[in-house]
Amino acid sequence: MNNQTMIRSAFIGLLAVTALTATTTAAAADDKEKCYGVSKAGKNDCANGSGTHSCAGQSKVDNSPDDWKLVAKGSCEQMGGKMAAPKK
């Protein structure tokens, strides 16, 4: 096999893996929903509703009603969480 053929094969393989990963990630996101009030301290997924922090893992207390994490669809309220951020 010459170098050009090996490079093409590697590139095609990389494209296939990237496409598969993107499809799998999108499908996984479809099976999740944002749930407020169920994350443990330091385990939230992103910024909170009140804007006191702007990144994942910055919650200071367990089950803060402002902090959210992604959970399996249909499980949020069973876990004691809310589907919407608390009103300001």
N, C-alpha and C positions, 0 to 999 in steps of 0.2 A: 504494500500500500504506500503510495507516495504521500508527501507532506500535505499537499493540497487536499487530497481525499480525506486524510485524517482530520484536518482542520474543519472541513465541511461536516464530517460525521459528528465531531464534537459539538459544533455549533447547532446542528439539528437536534442533537440530544439535549442540549441546554434549552433550546426553545420548547421542546416537548415538556421538560420538567417544569419550566416557568409557566406554561399554559395550564398544566395539571394543577400546580400549586395555586394559581389564581382562581381556577374553577372551584377547587376544594375550599379555599378561603371564603369565596363568595357564598357557597352553599352553607358553610358553617355559620356565616353571619346571618343568613336567612333563618336559622334555627335559634337565634338568640334575641333577647329583648333587654332594653335598659331597665334596671330595677333600682329604685332609690330606697335607701335605708337598710340594706342587707350586707353591705361590705364591712369587713373587719378593718381595724386601724391599719393603715398602710397598704391595704389591698384593693382600694378603689381603682376603677378603670380609667378615669379621666377627670377633667375639671369638675368641680362641684357646682350645684345650682346657684349658690349665693356669690360665687366668684372669689372666695377667700383663698383659693389655690387653683392652679391651672394645669395640673399634671397628675398622671396616674401615680398611685402609691403615696400620696401626700395627706390622706385623711388622718386625723389625729385620734379619733375615737371610734369604737365599734358602733355599727348601725346608725351612723349619722344620717338624718333624713335628707341632707343636702348632697351626700355622696352616693354614687351609683356604681354598679358593675353589670356586666353582661351575664345573663343567666339563660337557661333553657326556656324557650317559649312556653308560656303557660304556667311557669313555676314561681313567678315573682310574688304574687299575692299569697300563694301557699306558704311561702317563706316569711311572710309578714311584711313584705315590701310594698311599695307603691309604684305605679307605672309612670307617674308624672312627678316633677320636682315640686317641692312645697311652694306655696304662694308666698311671694315676698311681702 
